[in-house]
């Protein structure tokens, strides 16, 4: 039953997705930006009340609009973006731990630990950028691990994809998140 952790995770989060209204100020603002993107058809530059919204990059707004395109315009469908990213983060973390040479049981424990962290659990269904950034960082870490294991072509591709999506998700802070791990490579890398 331990391998079925995503069912437990879904059972805990889906009621929140379907019954929690958008919370002021951040979630309602981000939904307004996504709605204006949807209603104007301008998917390149986000706007809020007609003014350019340059506070945040557009990836979350694009994903919300993709969700709306599939399911219709609902708060719950916008929340599914965060839930999908949190599930992907858990899977990426478990795979990363296994790739580091730790047992599958320990990798499962790592996913359970992340799932049990209050901050992660609180923001797993939020319409915000943090869990999306976590997903991008974990993807980029897979690329760093590929580079460490001399798989340069795949490593550069996955690292570039993770960093590019991370910058589109939260901005240049992504460079800090992954940069320290790369700079400390001589201390953690076996190669």
Buried (B, 14 or more C-beta within 10 A) or exposed (E): EEEEBEEEBEEEBBEBBEEBEBEEEBBBBBBBBBBBBBEEEEEEEBBBEEEEBEEBBBBBBBBBBEBBEEEEBEBBBBBBBBBBBBBBBBBBBBBBBBBBEEEEEBBBBBBBEBBEEEEBBEBBBBBBBBBBBBBBBBBBBBBBBBBBBEBEEEBEEBBEBBBBBBBBBBBEEBEEBBEEBBEEEEEEEEE
